[in-house]
Amino acid sequence: MLTYQQALLFLYNLQKFGIKLGLRKIAALLSELGNPQQQMDFIHIAGTNGKGSTAAQIESILRQAGYRTGLFTSPHLFRFTERIQVSGQQIGTDQVTEFVRLMKSPIQQLKCTFFETATAMAIWYFAAQKVDIAVLETGMGGRLDATNVVTPILSVITNVSLEHCQYLGDTISEIAKEKAGIVKEKGEVLCGQMDPKALRVIKEFSRFKQAKFHWVGDEVECKEECLSPEGTVFSYGSGDGCYRQLQIPLVGRHQLDNAVLAVRSVEILRQMGFRITDGHLRQGLLSVKWPGRLQTVARNPLTVLDVAHNPAGAAALQKSLEEIFSFHRLVLVFGVMADKDYPAMLELLLPDAALIVATQPETGRALDAQALVPLVRKVRAEYLVEPSTVKAYHLARKMARADDLVCVTGSHFTVGEILEHLQADGEPRDKKGFRRR
């Protein structure tokens, strides 16, 4: 009998197929399952940053309104089941095992990738759980991403910046064209604040698709009322409603942008007939949970974790640390993937850091911690090298004074390993051998 750990090993071994964009295999896999994507409504979210936070907030509001919700996000921090949730509850290990048992042969025959398989599993599980509406986050790009097999009632594009250039293109306009691929014929699309070139591409593509186009810059006025280490309070106004003192437990001005997208999405859903009250909206925002985003995990010294993994994310992190937190010195724990633009990230973060602890998470994609040293030396920051993320975390806290701030960042992998180390809820974790994703 197949065990959960055997199922996980099978899933993670699919990564040998790498990243192969395209819809043929995911469509064939879903056909084997009876096309479960036809059994529910979808909201589809693309963008360089903020996809997960926006998705989590939309799902939380819909759940508060009484809808049975699905949520598919990636990557996970330290447990595969985080990726697939129904009404706030992660998929069970038994269901993961059952899917692999059912679909192992077609997956092997089609040579499906890890992400294609995870996407099919999510949609299969949502259908089995009789979900009313599912919120899907793209893995990469949009046009050829496995999640683009669905026909959403609303497409959301958070922002566009340079990332995954080897797959999506070398310019903002090229990447925007890929993300615009989630817009469907005569559908509806909502865009966040973004580079004007990207916005122009998406708007033109939407016109070509005869899709109804929304942009928060035209339709929404927003003002932050309080930015604090505990969360964000803001006012919001549009042609469809005005709200004061909306609260989210997510930290940073960039999370305000994501919250605005979530609220505007809900207003558009109301126009489609979804019954969502102001109370549902407020409570959904207030109760959202999205770990690893400027998450405070310890005090004395104050210690935060953030999954910033590209220059845009690093810029948002740097701005938030400067605007929101009060501290004497910044101690940075930094571990990053070798395929990321880490020189640009460090250029943003190092000037404010008194000490950096270079580390590397347990994945073959990680940059060797020693490779960070020449970049750190350029700014003459004090540094230490500790390959173990957990040891680096404790070393940084030991080196910091009570009034300093320790920030762990650079990758979902780095943050995930620290959260796994700190976790005390007793739930089963993926074994170390299955941490590749």
N, C-alpha and C positions, 0 to 999 in steps of 0.2 A: 504494500500500500504506500502511495506517495505521501511523504511528510511535507510539512510546511518548509522546513529548511532545504529539502530537496527541490521543492518548487522554486524557492528563491534562487538557489544555485542555477537552476535551468534559466530563470529570467535574466539573471546577471550575466550568464554566459552568452546571452544573445548580443551582448555588447561587442562581441567579436565582429559583428556585421557593421559596426560603426554607425555613422549618421548617413542615412540614404533618404533624401527628401523625395516625396512622391506619394500618390494616393492609390496606386494600383493594388498594393499588397494589403493595405488597411481595408480597402473596399472588399477585397476577396475574403478577408478574415471575417468581416462583419456579415457578409453574405452567408458564410458557413454557419453563423449564429442566428440567421433569420432576419438580418437587418434591424437590430434593436434600436438603431438611431432614429427610426421612423416612429417610435412610440412615445416621444416626449418633446417638449420645447427645449431650445438651447439658447444660451447667451454665450457668445464666443469672444474671447478677449485676446488681443495681440498687443505688442509693444515691446520696447527695449527694456524698460524698467516699470515697476508698479503694477504689472499684470496680476500677480498673486494677491497683493493687498487690495486691489480693486475688486477682484473676484471674490475674495473672502467677505468684503463688506456687502456686496450685492447679495451674496448667498445668505448672509446673516439677516439682512432685512427681509428677504423673501421667506426665510424660515420663521421669523417673528410674525409674519403675516399669515402663517398657517399652511404654507405650501410645503410639500414634500420635496426637498431639494437634493440635488447632486452637486458635488464640487470636485473637479479634477485639476490638480496643480502639479507643478514639478519645478525643481527636483525636490525630493524629500530631504529632511535634515538628518534623521538617523533611523527611520523606520519606513519601509516601503509602503505600509498601509496608510501613511499620512497622505499619500497622493489621491486617494479615492475615498470620499466621504459622502454619506447620506444623512441629511438632517443633523449634521455636526458630529456624526459617529463614523470612525474609520471602518473601512471594510475589514471583515474578520479574516483571520488567517485561514480558516476553513474554506472561505469563499475563494481566496487566492489560490489555494491548493486545488480546489474543484475546477477552477477555470483552466489551470495548467493541465490537469488530468484530461479535461474535455478537449482542449485545443492544441495539445502538444504536437500531434501529428501534422495538422495544417500549418502550424507555426513553423515547424521544421521544413515542410515541403515548400512553403512560400519564402523561406529564409527571412522571416520578419525580424525587424530590429527590436531592441528592448522597448523603445518608446512607442512604436506601432503596437506592440503587444500590450503594453500598459494602457494605451488609449482604448483598444478593443475591450480589455478587461473592464475598464471604467464604464463604458457604454453598456456592456452586457450586464454588469451589476446594477446600474441605474434602472435598466428596464426590468430586471428581476425584482427590484425593490419598488417598482411602480412609482418612480419619481415623476413629479409634475413638471419640473423644470430643472435643467442642469446647467451649471456654469463651467465652461471649459477654458482653460488657459493654454495657449499655444506653447509648444516646446521651443520652436525656432522659426522666425519669419511668419508665414501665414499661408501663402498660396499653395505650397507643397507640403505643409506640415500635416502630420497624420490626423490632427483634430479637425482639419478642414473638410473632412468627409461628411460633416453635419451641415444642415441648413438651418441657421439660427434665426430667431425672430429679431435679434438685435446683435450687431457686431460692434465691439468697442475697441478702439485703438488708443492706447494710453499716451505714447510718445515714440519718437524715433531718434536714435543716435547710432553711431558707428559701432557695430559688434557683429561677430560671425561673418566677417567680410568675405572669407573664402567660400562661403555658401550663399550669401545674400547679395553681395555686390560691394563695391568700394566707395560708393557715394551715398549721401543721405537720400537722394532721389531714388536710387536703385533699391535701397533697403525699404523705403516707403512703398514702392511698387509691390514688393513681395508681401509686406504686411497688409496692403490694401486688398490682397487676394482673398481675404476672408469676407469681403463684401459680396453679397449675393444679389442676383437679378431681382430688382424691385424689392430689395430688402430695406433695412434701416441701419444706419451706422452713426456712431457717436465718437468724436475725436476729442482728446484732451489737448492741453497746451503743448505745442511742439514747434520745431523748426518750420518757418514759413514754406520752405521748399518741400518739406514732407507733407505739410497740410495741403499744398496746392496739388501734389500728385494724387493724394487720397481723394480730394474733392473732385478732381477730373475723372478719376476712375469710378467714383460713385455716380457721377453724371452719366458716364458710359453705361453703367449697369442699371440706370434708372432707379437708383436707390435713394431713399430720403436721407439727406445729409444733415447732421447736427455737429456743431462745434461749440464747446463751452465758452470760447472767447466771444461768440456772438450772443449766446443765450443765457449766460450765467454771470451774476455778480457775487463775489465772495470776499469776505474779510475775516482775517484771523482775529480772534478776541483774546486768545491765550495760547502760547506755545510753552510747554513745560516738559520736564522729564517724565511726567505721568501721562501725558497725552496732549490733545489739541482740542480747543474750543473755537468754533467759528460761526459766522452768520452766512446765510445763503439766500439768494434771491434770483428768481427767473420769472418768465411769463406765466408759469404754472404754480408758483408758490413762493412763500418767504418763510424763513426759519431763523430764529435767533438761538444762541446757546446750544448749537449742535455739538455733541462731544464724541470724540473717538479716543480709545486708549492706545493709539499709535502715535509715535513721536516724530516730529519734524515737519517742516513746511512742505516737503514733497508729499507727505501723507495727506496733507490738506488737498493737494491736487487730485490724489486718488479718491478721497472722500467725495469731492465735488463730482467726479465721474460717476461714482456709485449713486449719489442722490439724483443726478440728472438721468441716469439709466432708469431709476425707479419711476421718475416722472414720466418717462417715455413708456414704460410698461403699464402705468396707469392708463395712459391714452389707449393702450391696446385692450384694456378691460381687466387688468389685474387689480385686485382689491387690496390695496396697501394703504393703511391709514398713516397719519402723521406720527402717531404713537408707535406704530410698527417701525417706521423709519428711524425715529430717535433711538428706540431700544435696540434695533438691529445694529446701528452704528456703535452704540455704547458697549454692546456685549461682544463685539467681534474679537476673535483671538487669532493672532498671526505672529508667531514667535520668530525671534532672530532678527527683528527689525528695530534697531536701537533699543533692545530689550535690556533692562536693568536686571542683573542676576546676583549682585552682591554690593555691599556698602563697606566703607572704611577699609580700603578705598572703594569709591564708587566704580563699578565694573559693568560695562555694557557690551552687548554682542550685536554686530550688524553684518548682514550678508552682502554688503556692497562688493561687487565683483567685476566692475568695469569703470571707466573714467566718469561716466555720468553718475553712477551710484556713489563713487568716491567723492565727487563734488557735493552731492546732496548730504553725505555723511559729514564732510568737513564743515559745511555751512551749519548743519544742525548742532554739531559740537560747539561751534563758535557762538551761535545764537541762544542756545537753550541751556547748556550745562555750565556750571560754575566750578572751576577747579584751578589748582596751582600749576601742575604739570600734566602733560598728556603722555601716557605710556602706551605704546601701540604694539599689539601682537598681530603680526601680519603673515598670513599663509595664503598662497594664490595658485591658480592653475597656470601651467606653462604657456597655454595658448591665449591667455588674456593680455591686455595691454597694461601690464603691471608697472612699466616705467611711468606712464601717464598717471596712474593711480597714486604712485608714491610721490610724484611731483606735487600732487594736490595735498597729500596727507603729511608728508615728512616735515615741511616747514614748521608745523605746529607741535611736533613730537619732540619731547626731551629725551626719550629713550624708545628704541624699537627692538622688539624681540622677534627675530625672523624664525619662522617655523614652516612646517610642511605637513599637510594632512595625509592620511594613509590612502592614497590612490595613485595609480600610475601616471595620472595627468598632472600631478602636483609639481610645481617648480621646486628644485632643490633649494633649501633654505640658504645655503652658501651663495647662491647666485644673486641674492638680494644685497649682499654686502657691498659690492662696488657702487651700487646706486645710493645706498645709505651713506657711504663715505663722501659722496659728492656734496652732501649738505652738512657734513661734519656732525651728524647726530650721533649720540652715544648708542651703541648697539650690542646685542647679545645674539647668539645663534643657538637655538634649541629645536631640533627637528621634531620632537614629540609635542603635539599641540597641547596636550594636557599639562606636561611639564612646563611648557612655555607660559601657559595661563598662570600657573602657580608661581613661577619665577617672576613674572611681571607684577603680580600682586605683592610678592615679597619685596621687590625693589621699589614699589610705589609707597609714598607716604599717605597718611589718612586723608589728606586734602587733595590728592592727585586723582586723576581719572584713568582707568585702564580700559582700553577699547580693543576688542578682538574683532578682526575683520579680514576681508580679502576673498572669501569664498563661502558658499553654502557648506562645503565640506569642512572647512575650518570651524565654523560656528556650530555645525552639527556635531562634531566630535566633542566640543566643550559642553554643549547641551546634554549630550548622551552621558558624559562624565558627571554632570551635576544632577541629572534626573534622579528622582526618588519615588516615582509613582508605581514601581514594581511591575510595569507591563513588560511583556517579552520584547527584547530588542533584536534587531538583525545581528547575526554573528559578524565578527570582524571580517571574516573571509568573504562576506557578502555586502561589503560597503561600497563597492564600485557602482557608479551610476552615471 
